Amino acid sequence: MSAGTIDDLRRARRVVCFGATGSGKSTMTAALATRLGLPAVHLDDLCWDPGWVEVPRDEQRARVLPILERDAWVIDALRSSIAAEALDRADAIVALDYERRVSLARLVRRTARRIRTRERVCNGNVETLRLAVARDSVIVWHFRSWRRKRQQARALHADAAAPPVLLLRRPDEAERLLEALGRDGRERESLGNADRR
């Protein structure tokens, strides 16, 4: 079984953060990148052009694969166009395996906030009420993909050949993980400063 530990994550130089739409992958990616001292890679910035134009699969690969060849990153998704390569290169996976109600509630709140504030996301795009209720909206996508993403996270966790997988089932588990990484990072920094005195 590929159950990962915090030590696996501390040693990792290439980390995949994975979960359902709305689970908080991008936020978790940014937090992990900060605590681990690694660059964050947000795939929506690479896979959506202005005007909500999805980049064709071949172009997605052309944009993302060179990044995956780098020595260090935290990436916030497993898009099908690059999933095999990301998993081949990953040292660890953090999977947000939350109940549907958790990720859906987060997604609805995030979408409402973005509509209200006109927050710019992925290359200047703006979410609108019309997009939120469209047949191909991010909320509809959540319903179409949630079960498949949960099954994929659990399959990776059970796969002895996969990189170590930290399967987080509740947001408080993610918070505790980040607290432990942050605390450890501050302890290492303090020790380093003491050595320089």
CORTAHU-V351611 format. One record per run of one state. SS is the DSSP state (H for helix, E for strand, L for the rest). FROM is the first residue (numbers start at 1). TO is the last residue. If there is no record, write none. Layout:
ss->SS from->FROM to->TO
ss->SS from->FROM to->TO
This chain:
ss->L from->1 to->2
ss->E from->3 to->3
ss->L from->4 to->5
ss->H from->6 to->11
ss->L from->12 to->13
ss->E from->14 to->19
ss->L from->20 to->24
ss->H from->25 to->36
ss->L from->37 to->39
ss->E from->40 to->41
ss->L from->42 to->42
ss->H from->43 to->47
ss->E from->48 to->49
ss->L from->50 to->52
ss->E from->53 to->54
ss->L from->55 to->56
ss->H from->57 to->68
ss->L from->69 to->72
ss->E from->73 to->75
ss->L from->76 to->82
ss->H from->83 to->89
ss->L from->90 to->91
ss->E from->92 to->96
ss->L from->97 to->99
ss->H from->100 to->117
ss->L from->118 to->119
ss->E from->120 to->121
ss->L from->122 to->124
ss->E from->125 to->126
ss->L from->127 to->128
ss->H from->129 to->132
ss->L from->133 to->137
ss->H from->138 to->158
ss->L from->159 to->163
ss->E from->164 to->168
ss->L from->169 to->170
ss->H from->171 to->196
ss->L from->197 to->197
